[in-house]
Amino acid sequence: MRGKFYFRLMQKENQDKRNIEQQRVKENIVQRVEKLGFVVTHTPQLAHFEGDFYLLNNEILIALDYAHLSYRRDFTFTFDKNRFEYCFEHHRHFFQLLICESLERVFIVPLSLVMEIFSDIISAGNNFKNVQTNAQIAQRRVVLSLFWAI
């Protein structure tokens, strides 16, 4: 019995450490954006969507999404349909920042790319719940690929 409790305690401790590291990386990215001259405002009213949202100069919406490296040496992110529709309806200037564990691996995905992906899925006659981005490390390069859940 003691072994299970200890294992759960260690899992929680490791998760807490990952959350602290994740928040630190996100804060560093926000600071870098501020150094570019933008006024960055956190938008907690979008908390029901996954990810952290910020407004740049009260007009450009960015979402920071973070992923840890999995045992397969890849990172997985999700483009949620409801979040996309909300952002498209309310903020025509939307960028999703995909953070792969460090400041050196950040992908910036504009709303126009997500629109293209969804329009291709719809034109192919597929129903979809979400689109996932898979970033894999291959030969010291990060390869970004997209696939969707039907």
Backbone as CSV, one residue per row, in Angstrom:
resi,resn,N_x,N_y,N_z,CA_x,CA_y,CA_z,C_x,C_y,C_z
1,MET,0.822,-1.192,0.000,0.000,0.000,0.000,0.869,1.260,0.000
2,ARG,1.952,1.210,0.775,2.837,2.365,0.845,3.461,2.664,-0.516
3,GLY,3.732,1.629,-1.303,4.337,1.804,-2.615,3.443,2.587,-3.562
4,LYS,2.140,2.294,-3.578,1.206,3.007,-4.456,1.106,4.474,-4.063
5,PHE,1.029,4.730,-2.761,0.935,6.115,-2.295,2.187,6.890,-2.681
6,TYR,3.357,6.274,-2.479,4.618,6.930,-2.816,4.693,7.211,-4.313
7,PHE,4.261,6.237,-5.135,4.271,6.417,-6.587,3.373,7.584,-6.996
8,ARG,2.177,7.662,-6.423,1.258,8.768,-6.742,1.821,10.106,-6.281
9,LEU,2.454,10.106,-5.121,3.065,11.328,-4.610,4.180,11.798,-5.541
10,MET,4.996,10.871,-6.023,6.074,11.225,-6.948,5.513,11.697,-8.289
11,GLN,4.423,11.067,-8.752,3.782,11.517,-9.989,3.317,12.955,-9.849
12,LYS,2.669,13.268,-8.721,2.172,14.623,-8.499,3.328,15.606,-8.424
13,GLU,4.397,15.228,-7.743,5.560,16.099,-7.631,6.180,16.365,-9.006
14,ASN,6.291,15.329,-9.826,6.830,15.508,-11.179,5.919,16.380,-12.029
15,GLN,4.601,16.205,-11.897,3.653,17.032,-12.643,3.764,18.491,-12.210
16,ASP,3.910,18.724,-10.910,4.073,20.092,-10.415,5.337,20.731,-10.981
17,LYS,6.423,19.972,-11.034,7.671,20.497,-11.605,7.493,20.838,-13.077
18,ARG,6.787,19.961,-13.826,6.541,20.232,-15.248,5.683,21.474,-15.426
19,ASN,4.668,21.634,-14.569,3.808,22.817,-14.669,4.590,24.098,-14.402
20,ILE,5.479,24.063,-13.427,6.299,25.240,-13.120,7.213,25.559,-14.294
21,GLU,7.846,24.537,-14.867,8.727,24.742,-16.018,7.942,25.267,-17.218
22,GLN,6.773,24.694,-17.437,5.917,25.137,-18.544,5.548,26.606,-18.382
23,GLN,5.160,27.001,-17.192,4.783,28.391,-16.947,5.978,29.321,-17.132
24,ARG,7.155,28.872,-16.713,8.363,29.683,-16.869,8.673,29.925,-18.349
25,VAL,8.553,28.888,-19.167,8.812,29.037,-20.602,7.790,29.980,-21.226
26,LYS,6.514,29.836,-20.861,5.476,30.725,-21.397,5.739,32.175,-20.998
27,GLU,6.127,32.396,-19.747,6.422,33.757,-19.297,7.606,34.340,-20.060
28,ASN,8.614,33.529,-20.346,9.754,34.005,-21.133,9.330,34.409,-22.534
29,ILE,8.427,33.659,-23.129,7.947,34.008,-24.469,7.165,35.308,-24.426
30,VAL,6.314,35.473,-23.416,5.560,36.727,-23.280,6.523,37.899,-23.107
31,GLN,7.569,37.725,-22.318,8.555,38.793,-22.135,9.259,39.129,-23.443
32,ARG,9.561,38.120,-24.240,10.196,38.382,-25.539,9.261,39.149,-26.467
33,VAL,7.984,38.819,-26.434,7.010,39.545,-27.261,6.907,40.989,-26.789
34,GLU,6.917,41.208,-25.471,6.869,42.571,-24.932,8.095,43.371,-25.350
35,LYS,9.248,42.724,-25.432,10.464,43.421,-25.856,10.380,43.891,-27.302
36,LEU,9.498,43.267,-28.089,9.290,43.704,-29.475,8.425,44.957,-29.558
37,GLY,7.918,45.432,-28.418,7.141,46.665,-28.393,5.641,46.467,-28.282
38,PHE,5.179,45.244,-28.078,3.750,44.983,-27.937,3.322,45.123,-26.485
39,VAL,2.093,45.578,-26.285,1.485,45.558,-24.962,0.747,44.227,-24.863
40,VAL,1.166,43.375,-23.937,0.622,42.022,-23.821,-0.320,41.964,-22.626
41,THR,-1.561,41.517,-22.881,-2.573,41.418,-21.836,-3.098,39.992,-21.790
42,HIS,-3.057,39.374,-20.612,-3.605,38.023,-20.453,-5.126,38.102,-20.515
43,THR,-5.762,37.151,-21.186,-7.222,37.160,-21.332,-7.820,35.939,-20.639
44,PRO,-8.114,36.058,-19.344,-8.654,34.902,-18.616,-10.086,34.550,-19.017
45,GLN,-10.785,35.427,-19.729,-12.158,35.116,-20.124,-12.217,33.984,-21.145
46,LEU,-11.089,33.615,-21.727,-11.039,32.494,-22.667,-10.525,31.225,-21.996
47,ALA,-10.606,31.177,-20.677,-10.044,30.051,-19.932,-10.757,28.736,-20.221
48,HIS,-11.977,28.797,-20.746,-12.684,27.549,-21.042,-12.097,26.840,-22.258
49,PHE,-11.236,27.536,-23.027,-10.505,26.890,-24.114,-9.144,26.469,-23.589
50,GLU,-8.588,25.436,-24.199,-7.277,24.958,-23.784,-6.191,25.933,-24.231
51,GLY,-5.203,26.157,-23.381,-4.104,27.059,-23.715,-4.234,28.390,-22.999
52,ASP,-3.159,29.152,-23.002,-3.154,30.496,-22.424,-3.324,31.501,-23.550
53,PHE,-4.234,32.469,-23.361,-4.519,33.465,-24.389,-4.034,34.840,-23.949
54,TYR,-3.491,35.575,-24.916,-3.010,36.924,-24.675,-3.446,37.810,-25.828
55,LEU,-3.703,39.072,-25.516,-3.973,40.070,-26.548,-2.742,40.945,-26.697
56,LEU,-2.336,41.167,-27.938,-1.230,42.071,-28.228,-1.818,43.375,-28.725
57,ASN,-1.531,44.457,-28.030,-2.055,45.790,-28.370,-3.574,45.783,-28.520
58,ASN,-4.257,44.946,-27.748,-5.723,44.837,-27.738,-6.333,44.504,-29.086
59,GLU,-5.573,43.921,-30.014,-6.165,43.562,-31.297,-5.699,42.217,-31.834
60,ILE,-4.519,41.773,-31.489,-4.003,40.502,-31.986,-4.086,39.478,-30.859
61,LEU,-4.797,38.398,-31.117,-4.955,37.344,-30.124,-3.929,36.249,-30.388
62,ILE,-3.217,35.855,-29.345,-2.305,34.717,-29.478,-2.664,33.684,-28.415
63,ALA,-2.494,32.439,-28.775,-2.686,31.331,-27.839,-1.354,30.623,-27.686
64,LEU,-0.957,30.416,-26.455,0.283,29.689,-26.184,-0.077,28.262,-25.794
65,ASP,0.343,27.322,-26.596,0.104,25.908,-26.315,1.447,25.230,-26.125
66,TYR,1.525,24.386,-25.124,2.797,23.807,-24.701,2.682,22.287,-24.722
67,ALA,3.732,21.617,-25.149,3.745,20.153,-25.116,5.110,19.658,-24.675
68,HIS,5.085,18.593,-23.899,6.322,17.930,-23.490,6.680,16.882,-24.524
69,LEU,7.933,16.550,-24.583,8.405,15.506,-25.476,7.886,14.156,-24.981
70,SER,7.252,13.402,-25.871,6.730,12.091,-25.484,7.817,11.035,-25.632
71,TYR,7.484,9.833,-25.236,8.457,8.744,-25.349,8.792,8.441,-26.804
72,ARG,7.925,8.832,-27.758,8.200,8.622,-29.185,9.012,9.769,-29.767
73,ARG,9.438,10.689,-28.921,10.209,11.866,-29.328,9.396,12.778,-30.231
74,ASP,8.134,12.984,-29.883,7.326,13.937,-30.627,6.479,14.764,-29.669
75,PHE,5.935,15.841,-30.186,5.072,16.749,-29.447,3.722,16.746,-30.163
76,THR,2.623,16.742,-29.430,1.309,16.763,-30.067,0.514,17.947,-29.546
77,PHE,-0.041,18.715,-30.479,-0.900,19.850,-30.171,-2.239,19.628,-30.860
78,THR,-3.254,20.322,-30.407,-4.578,20.184,-31.004,-5.105,21.539,-31.425
79,PHE,-5.649,21.604,-32.643,-6.418,22.767,-33.076,-7.878,22.424,-32.819
80,ASP,-8.446,22.976,-31.793,-9.825,22.680,-31.442,-10.776,23.461,-32.338
81,LYS,-11.802,22.792,-32.865,-12.741,23.430,-33.787,-13.482,24.586,-33.120
82,ASN,-13.979,24.379,-31.899,-14.727,25.438,-31.205,-13.849,26.646,-30.923
83,ARG,-12.622,26.397,-30.527,-11.700,27.506,-30.260,-11.395,28.252,-31.549
84,PHE,-11.177,27.514,-32.628,-10.923,28.142,-33.920,-12.103,29.013,-34.337
85,GLU,-13.328,28.476,-34.238,-14.509,29.241,-34.654,-14.670,30.502,-33.820
86,TYR,-14.434,30.403,-32.514,-14.535,31.585,-31.662,-13.488,32.626,-32.064
87,CYS,-12.266,32.186,-32.246,-11.190,33.121,-32.594,-11.426,33.746,-33.958
88,PHE,-11.927,32.966,-34.899,-12.198,33.497,-36.233,-13.329,34.513,-36.193
89,GLU,-14.326,34.256,-35.372,-15.479,35.153,-35.281,-15.139,36.453,-34.565
90,HIS,-14.334,36.382,-33.523,-14.077,37.556,-32.682,-12.731,38.234,-32.923
91,HIS,-11.768,37.516,-33.430,-10.421,38.070,-33.601,-9.866,37.603,-34.935
92,ARG,-9.908,38.454,-35.934,-9.383,38.064,-37.247,-7.858,37.989,-37.240
93,HIS,-7.230,38.577,-36.246,-5.772,38.510,-36.113,-5.457,37.533,-34.983
94,PHE,-5.337,36.274,-35.341,-5.117,35.230,-34.343,-3.913,34.390,-34.739
95,PHE,-3.046,34.145,-33.781,-1.884,33.289,-33.993,-1.822,32.283,-32.859
96,GLN,-1.502,31.070,-33.204,-1.314,30.037,-32.207,0.177,29.762,-32.124
97,LEU,0.748,29.902,-30.939,2.164,29.619,-30.735,2.289,28.231,-30.133
98,LEU,2.930,27.348,-30.858,3.126,25.984,-30.408,4.517,25.886,-29.802
99,ILE,4.580,25.648,-28.512,5.849,25.626,-27.788,6.237,24.177,-27.524
100,CYS,7.351,23.784,-28.092,7.847,22.418,-27.912,8.913,22.407,-26.832
101,GLU,8.510,22.518,-25.592,9.365,22.374,-24.412,10.412,23.439,-24.185
102,SER,10.741,24.242,-25.155,11.808,25.213,-24.930,11.586,26.442,-25.800
103,LEU,12.314,27.490,-25.494,12.204,28.723,-26.272,12.745,28.551,-27.678
104,GLU,13.610,27.567,-27.877,14.214,27.364,-29.195,13.275,26.669,-30.167
105,ARG,12.249,26.027,-29.659,11.323,25.276,-30.513,9.925,25.856,-30.377
106,VAL,9.685,26.947,-31.063,8.372,27.591,-31.050,7.905,27.736,-32.486
107,PHE,6.713,27.232,-32.773,6.118,27.366,-34.095,4.988,28.380,-34.007
108,ILE,4.931,29.295,-34.952,3.857,30.287,-34.993,2.914,29.891,-36.116
109,VAL,1.675,29.616,-35.767,0.684,29.175,-36.742,-0.362,30.275,-36.882
110,PRO,-0.449,30.925,-38.046,-1.445,31.984,-38.230,-2.840,31.403,-38.452
111,LEU,-3.842,32.215,-38.182,-5.232,31.810,-38.368,-5.488,31.387,-39.805
112,SER,-4.849,32.053,-40.759,-5.076,31.723,-42.166,-4.678,30.278,-42.470
113,LEU,-3.613,29.772,-41.833,-3.218,28.384,-42.052,-4.265,27.430,-41.487
114,VAL,-4.770,27.741,-40.300,-5.805,26.896,-39.707,-7.060,26.917,-40.574
115,MET,-7.405,28.096,-41.131,-8.559,28.191,-42.024,-8.360,27.302,-43.245
116,GLU,-7.158,27.302,-43.809,-6.860,26.451,-44.965,-7.014,24.973,-44.616
117,ILE,-6.507,24.603,-43.466,-6.599,23.207,-43.038,-8.056,22.792,-42.902
118,PHE,-8.846,23.607,-42.198,-10.252,23.260,-41.990,-11.036,23.283,-43.294
119,SER,-10.750,24.235,-44.186,-11.480,24.274,-45.456,-11.149,23.049,-46.306
120,ASP,-9.902,22.579,-46.250,-9.543,21.353,-46.968,-10.280,20.143,-46.406
121,ILE,-10.385,20.087,-45.094,-11.085,18.966,-44.464,-12.560,18.982,-44.849
122,ILE,-13.176,20.166,-44.805,-14.596,20.287,-45.140,-14.824,19.984,-46.612
123,SER,-13.968,20.487,-47.499,-14.149,20.254,-48.933,-13.968,18.781,-49.294
124,ALA,-13.205,18.058,-48.491,-13.043,16.626,-48.724,-14.234,15.835,-48.198
125,GLY,-15.181,16.531,-47.562,-16.382,15.876,-47.054,-16.195,15.180,-45.729
126,ASN,-15.140,15.506,-45.024,-14.888,14.873,-43.735,-15.489,15.691,-42.606
127,ASN,-16.028,14.995,-41.625,-16.402,15.646,-40.376,-15.182,15.561,-39.475
128,PHE,-14.988,16.550,-38.645,-13.799,16.519,-37.805,-14.126,17.051,-36.427
129,LYS,-13.392,16.566,-35.477,-13.491,17.071,-34.120,-12.353,18.038,-33.857
130,ASN,-11.175,17.671,-34.283,-10.028,18.559,-34.098,-8.928,18.187,-35.075
131,VAL,-8.008,19.085,-35.217,-6.822,18.835,-36.028,-5.647,18.811,-35.072
132,GLN,-4.790,17.833,-35.220,-3.644,17.745,-34.336,-2.371,18.043,-35.102
133,THR,-1.472,18.688,-34.426,-0.158,18.982,-34.984,0.836,18.065,-34.301
134,ASN,1.625,17.434,-35.081,2.616,16.534,-34.534,3.994,17.058,-34.919
135,ALA,4.798,17.392,-33.955,6.160,17.862,-34.222,7.117,16.766,-33.775
136,GLN,7.897,16.260,-34.688,8.828,15.189,-34.365,10.262,15.665,-34.543
137,ILE,11.109,15.158,-33.692,12.526,15.467,-33.812,13.170,14.352,-34.627
138,ALA,13.672,14.712,-35.791,14.325,13.742,-36.669,15.630,14.354,-37.158
139,GLN,16.709,13.683,-36.899,18.034,14.132,-37.321,18.306,15.586,-36.910
140,ARG,18.036,15.872,-35.643,18.274,17.189,-35.039,17.423,18.300,-35.638
141,ARG,16.381,17.960,-36.355,15.450,18.957,-36.882,14.062,18.623,-36.378
142,VAL,13.264,19.637,-36.179,11.886,19.413,-35.764,11.016,19.451,-37.005
143,VAL,10.295,18.366,-37.245,9.436,18.247,-38.417,7.996,18.398,-37.958
144,LEU,7.296,19.354,-38.543,5.915,19.633,-38.154,4.983,18.987,-39.163
145,SER,4.072,18.157,-38.689,3.098,17.541,-39.583,1.707,17.692,-38.985
146,LEU,0.704,17.692,-39.841,-0.680,17.876,-39.408,-1.487,16.629,-39.730
147,PHE,-2.397,16.277,-38.838,-3.363,15.230,-39.132,-4.633,15.562,-38.373
148,TRP,-5.745,14.994,-38.792,-7.005,15.342,-38.144,-7.733,14.108,-37.660
149,ALA,-8.494,14.306,-36.607,-9.322,13.237,-36.053,-10.706,13.351,-36.671
150,ILE,-11.155,12.283,-37.271,-12.453,12.298,-37.965,-13.484,11.588,-37.119
